[in-house]
Amino acid sequence: QETAAAEGGGGDGDGGGSEAEAEAAAAGRVAVLERELSFCAQAVRRNPKSYWIFNQREWAAAQLHALGQCNWQHELELCSTLLSYDARNFHGWNYRRHVVRMHGTSDESEFEFTTSLIEKNFSNYSAWHQRSNLLPRLHPRPSPEYSAAIARELDLVQNAFYTEPCDQSAWIYHRWLVNEYPEPHVIEQEIGRCEELIDIAESAGEKKWPILGLVYLLQRRATSSDLERAVHLVAELSALDPPHAAYYSSLASSLASSLASSLASALNAPAGAGAGAAPGGGGGGDAGPPS
Amino acid sequence: MSKLERDKLMRFIDRGMGILPARFVTQESNRLTIVYFGLSSLDVTNSLDHIADQRSAIIDFVYSLQVLPGPDNNYERCGFRGSPLIGNPWNPNCEPIEQLKHDYAHVANTYVALCILKMLGDDLSRVNRPAVMGGLRAIQAQDGSFRAMFCGSESDLRFVFCATAICSLLNDWSGFNKDLGFAYILKCRSWDNGFGQGPEQEAHGGSTYCALAALSLLGRIDELEGKDSLVRWLLERQISGFQGRVEKVADTCYSWWVGASLAMLGAWDLVNHDMCASFTYSCQHMIGGFSKVPGVSPDPLHTYFSLCALGMCGHDGFQPLHYSLGLTHRAAAAPTVFSS
C-alpha cells in the first residue's frame, strides 16, 4: 500500500502514465480503508464498548476524508443503528458527535434525532444530555427564543413524568431547565405541576421525584411558608426513601437555616419592605424553625 | 452473606497475579494494572505479607517495564509499559538500552507502576524521573487533556488523572501544564454538575472521580463551584450500591469512584454505608473475590474496588485510603528518593 502511494504520488510530470498510476493507487487505498471500516463494523457488533475499535474507525474515516471519499452520511446512520441497540453507549454518542462535526449535520437535525429517541423511550438520559448540549447552540442565550425553547422542554418532560413516574432522567433534566429559566411564573407553573403529580402518584416510588422536585422549587421561591412546607416535605421523603435519610437530613438542616434567616430578616426589615420574606400568619410570634 | 471470605479472597488474588482465565488475554497489554489491583487488594486488607517472598521479584518486574530514553535522550515515549509483550529485553536494573520500534509507555501503567513500587516500599531510585516527565509532556494536548500513549489514543480525563497522580508521586510537575490541565478538567463539567470523560460528554462516576482526584492533587478542589449540586448528583447515584450514570444498574466499582468522590468532597457521611456494604457482599463470589454485579464471575478490578468500599463502610482492620492517589495512606506516605 505504501509502495503504491509512493509510485502514485511521484509527480514527475510524466503525463498520462503516472496519473493513471496515481488514480489506481488512490483507489487501492480507498478500497483498503473501506474494508477497514467494514471490519470495524463487524468488530463493534461483538464489542460495542471498545475505545480502540472506535479509534480505528475514526482513523480510517479520517484517511478516507483526506481522499475526499468518506461517506459521512453512512457513518451517521451507523451511529443511529448502534444507539438503537444501546441508547446509552457513550462511545456511540462520542463518535456521533465527531461525525456530526465532520459531516456538518445541522444542530436542528440532531435535535430532532434526540426527540425521536426520547419519544421512543423517556428514560434516555443520554438523549436528554445531548439536548442540553444542543439547546444553547440552537438559540442565543439568554434570549426570548432560548426561554421559549426551555418552556417547550418543560412541557416535554411532563410527558416523561406521566409515562415513567419512577425514572430519574427527566427529573434531573427538569432541574437544569428550571435553572435555565428561573422566572417567577415558571416556578409557579412547575410548583403546580409537581403538586398534580404528587396527587396522582400511586406508590412511594412515584411520589419521591415529584416531591423532591417540589422541594427544590420551593427552595428557589423561598418565602417563609415555602421553606416551612419544604421542611415538612423532606420529612415525608425520609419516610418514603429511607436509604437516603442522611441526605434528606442534611437537606432539612439547610432548609431550616434558610428559613431561620428568612424569618430573621423579615423581623428586622422595616414595615412594608421586601417581597418574599413575609412571615407566616399571626404577626411574627413564633420565629423558631419547625423541628 | 455479609462476611468477608478471607481465605477464598487470598486464593483469588493469588490466581489473579498468577495465571488468568483465557478471556483476559485481551488485557495483556495492561497486565501491570491487574498486578496493581491484586497488590492493592492485599494492601487494603493488611495482607501484603502474603507476597513478602515475591517482593523483590515484583519490584524487578515493574522496573523491567520502564521505557527508557535511547542514546539520543528522546523522552517522548518514556514511562512504563504494561507488559513485556513487545519483546523488550529483561532489564530490571534500567541500564541504557536501544529503544524498540513501536515500544511506548502507557500513562495508566506508569501510574500503577509507581503505585506498586510505593506499596512494596521501594524508594523509586531506578525511576528515570526526567524521562517520565518528558513522556508526560509529549502526551498532553493543546487543550490540556492527555492521551494514553505518544503514538496515539483517545484523550480524556482518565489520563489527566493518571498524569496528576504520577506528578504527585514523583513530586515533579515539570511534565504537566497545570493551567491547561485545570482548564480542561473544568470543561468536562456537565450541565447536571457531574463530570464527563471529555467536554460535551455525559456525566459519569468514573470521570467525576478522575476530575476531583486531579483537582485535589493540583490543590485546587476548593475552587470548584456548585459543590452542593455535585454532592447531590453523586448521592443520587446510590440506589443500593452505586450506579455509574443515571438510570444504570449498580456496579461495585462505582462504590469507589462515586464513594471516593463524595469522600473528597467531605460528604461520605451522607452515604448509606450499610446499603453499600450489603450490595458489595451480594457480589462476593463463592470462589472468592467480587464481581461487578451479583451472579457473574469475579475479577481483580471489581475485587479491589469492593474491598475499598468495604473499608470505607467500616470493615474492621482495613487500611485507610488516600482517595486522590488511589493508594492506602501507608503506601502514599512511604518515603522515596523524590520525597520532599
Interface residues (C-beta under 8 A of the other chain):
Chain A: Y51 F54 N55 R88 F90 W93 N94 R97 S123 Y125 S126 H129 S132 N133 D167 Q168 S169 I172 Y173 R175 W176 P243 H244 A245 A246 Y247 S250
Chain B: G152 S153 E154 S190 W191 D192 Q197 G198 E200 Q201 E202 A203 H204 R232 W233 L235 E236 Q238 S240 R245 V246 E247 K248 D269 L270 V271 N272 M275
